[in-house]
Structures are given as C-alpha cells and as structure tokens.
C-alpha cells in the first residue's frame, strides 16, 4: 500500500520590487496632488499675507518681493477694519446676501418644477425640449445680456435686486441636475403615492424633494458661489443704483477709493471670499454627493 503524503504548497511571496513600484507610484501621486494644491492655494495665501501686513511698519515696500512677501514681519488686522469702516462694506455685504439668497431660492424652485415633468411625465417632444435646454450650455452668457437688459427696462426692474435675479434663476445646469436626481427615485414610490390619491404637486413636495436633498444642496451651493462672485451682470443691471451693488462689484472700487492701496484691496478681497469659502467647506460633502447622483 502506497502512503500518500500531503503536499504543502508554499505561499506566494510578493516580490519586493513590486512593493517598491507600488510605493513609488503612491509617492508620485501624492507629490502631483501636492503641487496642484499649492498652485490652487497660492493666490489665496499671497492675498492673505498682503492683507495681514502692517503697512505702517515699513511693509509696503516689500509686498511684491517674492517670496519674502509671503512672510510679513509685522502682522495686523487694521487693514480689515480700515477697509470695512472707510468704505462701508456692511451695506454691500447685505446686498450680496439679498441677491444670493433670492437667486438660490429661485433657482431651486424653477429647476425642480421644470425637471419633474421632464423626468416623470410622458408627452410629445419631451426629449427634444430637454435637448434644447442642454444645448444652451454651449452658449456664452454674454449673448443674453442685451435681450435681458431690454426686457428688464420694459419691466422697470433695472436698478433692483429682482432685476439681477430673475434672468439667472432658469439654468440648464440646474434643470439637468434635478432631472437626473428625480430619475433616480424608484418608480414604485411614485406609483404608490398616486394610488393613495396624491396629486403631482404633493408627490413632488413629499416624495421627490425629500429623496433628492443631496442634489438640491449641490445645486444650492453651486448657485450660491456663482451668484456671490458674479460681477458683470450685477454691475450692468445696478449701474444706476451704486448703493445696491453686491460686494463683488464694490470691492473693485477700492482701487479708486484708496488710490490703489494693495493692503486694503487684499483685505476687501478676503472679506468677500471668506464667507463663501466657509460655507463651501462645511457643505462640500453634500455638494459631492449631489454631483455623484447626477453622474449616475
């Protein structure tokens, strides 16, 4: 009788060269991301350094001495207080809040109302209408300025915040984002609501919107950033009402107000950037989740 001896198969050992290659690719990837991050943050860091430089301590002659200007010897917050009080930036901040809030609310309402029938209703020309809406994305925004300005003039809305907001609330991006989000809601939920006697408005309010909160948050953040930083359109509509302009328009007037004082210009720029930056940092996870839903 032949005795069978169990054969022991040695475990495969990963070659060290493969581990080194994997570690090298990982280091290269992080190095590339670090360089990209540095390029993205550099303008903000330089502006922050200039805004914190004490111009009364001899810092004005060295702000453009790179890289020494990135490390000011004397720090101060007086530039922020100076530009805020002298230029009365408080009223312009309120103008920006008013315009941005109206734009965000209007965009969410219009996008949801337009996207729901495009996502859930069957009617002739639905795909053609959606295609035409998406095609407007390739058109530059400047093509609408003349028509919108003449329309606002007829409606007597020039020089008002409502005139700034109305032409901007219907966006192809918002309609596309909400349509994709509504299409991701299971049809069984919609049919169950209809069997219970719910109207389409009730379905939209009680079923669709609660299930698409991430997409709505992403659209709100995107709209808020765009509206807060907008310059040309608000300056055009509010040219006859200089006290009603938003902060993004008022900041550029610092050049004339202070005879191009770079310290105050940098401080004013940071006052405009910081609020929207904080909001985005706290809400970025909703922004990413909403965009992931749109891609799916």
Secondary structure, 3 states (H helix, E strand, C coil): CCCCCCCCCCCCCCCHHHHHHHHHHHHHHHHHHHHHHHHHHHHHHHHHHHHHECHHHCCCCCCCCCCHHHCCCCECCHHHHHHHHHHCHHHHHHHHHHHHHHHHHHHHHHHHHHHHHHHHCCCCCHHHHHHHHHHHHHCCHHHHHHHHHHHHHHCCCCCCHHHHHHCCCCCHHHHHHHHHHHHCCCHHHHHHHHHCCCCHHHHHHHHHHHHCHHHHHHHHHHHHHHHHHCCHHHHHHCCCCHHHCCHHHHHHHHHHHCCCCHHHHHHHHHHHHHHHHHHHHHHHHHHHHHHHHHHC
